[in-house]
């Protein structure tokens, strides 16, 4: 009987020896892990909804414009553009010879079709209606009243004009993102599957193989204006679990792993932080607490300030979370354009907090706060610390209400719709899709906007961001205005900022041409012709 | 025997209706909303309403359920919310072969190693080898897969550091991808089958008919094969059926941690994303698998012991 066991052991040993790395190809290969999912939803830019999907789609599809390594807008399929004096009409000229992966030319008609598709309610995506809502006629298309976008017109084969409703300093930034990518009208009309499977692409790579539930094999698109000539294959590998990806990375199977939402496991950071493969940067996200401004006593700014003064963020970030995050005193994450201007924080000052509560006529013993949060990652630890800080520094009893993530999301929605029956206070996170201060200020704290769940409302703040949102070209002036608005939001505790995350990823040292940013899709490839794998 | 098969088939519609109804109602009543899960933390209330309309979620629950059952009769498991309205059947078909092959390999390994190990232990009762082997089997049975996996991964990494090549840490497609997942997946049932075999063989060895067989001068190999093993086999067959259920539930963890594109992996993701059609689809499938395995077990009983008549 021992024999069969020995035989199996021998067989397993032989199998282990067979597990040599795959044979090298011509050119270089890059194996890139995408964590947190087991498959991408669709390769149609208009249907994707998560950071992972947009990372893959960014490799496959190009837009009129893209972001460079400094996160500034630069030409992509459009070689140039002009903006009318009223700031409402953008005229793009497509690159001469721009072509899809099947060799057909990229025309103005394709751009028009793609933007219409992104807003078409039958597409079923939400990022298009969310990010492209400034295009004239978008509401009519989204609601089904019109079939085509009045604001997007093909002037000739290489010229397309986009008319927007409000002058916008960040409209071009919005065009760099997923739903504004250009797909082939001809291929999409031939079959809907062509869109879902990205049979024809406009970006640097094309799909060679899609192994459902495992990954994709991409090959360079030679027709892209900046071909990835030094790469012969880019393997995308899905790993639901970040620890699994980490095991694959350290046994030599992967070249790139980690993202803004799914960084390398925190427990692994100490063992890799001195490795040349380790890359880290500030994430453009903020963990914060928001108080329902329409529920007493949080309609009183002094009460919100009292809670803000009672939180020791440095202890929270450095001791409780072991320095894997950075304490935040302001709403813009460090590194975001506009964050270079200083903000005067509400300092940790429990005595001031108590005084403010007394001034507002709140008896701490007679008041209980319910703090709601979604169950995920370190959230439990953070809210427990907040609970004890408020108990200790203000004498207020805090009840914690954990909710499963999608329930939490639904409660936020309720709080937006019906603040009187909404959450009292919640702990959450906000991350940016495009690198503009607008996304952290006007998008979330302006009176009445769709993401302003706490119903913060300040007329001066609104006036400042409204002015800043429409200034084109003069970023210094915009940044000044946003800075003043941000100072108001900090003073009046529109949000109580706690800390900023860190993007911790592993990129093998020999991989060239990949920039790691704080954006939610983390990676930017500034020049595809310089992209190069290890072997 | 035919009657048994027919009766079981006749009960299938009831199984399916109850399974789908319970999954549907639990999903319907559970807090959380698939559209919000889809949209992440950004939202626009008007857009949210339109998406609910597109996915048919604003219809009353009984309409949603009946249209689902109607689809099921036509072999249509509905459309996934998360996977951009891909048919659930497509998603499941991709994964079912993988999960089945993996489960079968693990079951084969646990029987092929567990049964001989148990017999070996029974025949060498009270030896040091028996004690060591049974302690190992108890360990395999007790250790959860999420503990065993990091241990294997650590060992594998040590091999990689020493020789520069090792088993793939995860993934699917090449033969070597099978080694670690099958080892982990079979561990618990292997330990259980080995211990059960040992206990059964020991019990049967003490029976009068074994002593009689020896007394009438049969060779020891014949006594073991025809009298001991055949009689000891029955309870072992009993556990193989439920083991399959064990393998499937174990596969949730194993498929996730080894990035294997099976149905377990799919279910985990579907639960997190409130993708009800996919959850219902995989649940119906699992229920069918359990019914089928129970039927196979009953048929095996009757083949092994003609005295047994199963009436259901």
Interface residues (C-beta under 8 A of the other chain):
Chain A: X1 X2 X4 X5 X8 X12 X15 X16 X17 X18 X19 X20 X21 X37 X38 X39 X41 X42 X44 X47 X49 X50 X121 X122 X124 X126 X129 X130 X133 X142 X143 X196 X211 X212 X213 X214 X237 X238 X239 X240 X241 X243 X244 X245 X247 X248 X250 X251 X252 X253 X403 X404 X405 X406 X407 X409 X410 X412 X413 X416 X417 X428 X429 X430 X450 X451
Chain B: X31 X32 X33 X34 X36 X37 X38 X39 X40 X41 X42 X43 X44 X45 X46 X47 X48 X50 X51 X54 X55 X82 X83 X84 X85 X86 X91 X94 X95 X98 X109 X112 X113 X116 X117 X119 X120 X153 X156 X157 X159 X160 X165 X166 X167 X168 X169 X170 X171 X172 X173 X174 X175 X176 X178 X179 X183 X256 X257 X258 X259 X261 X262 X265 X266 X268 X269 X274
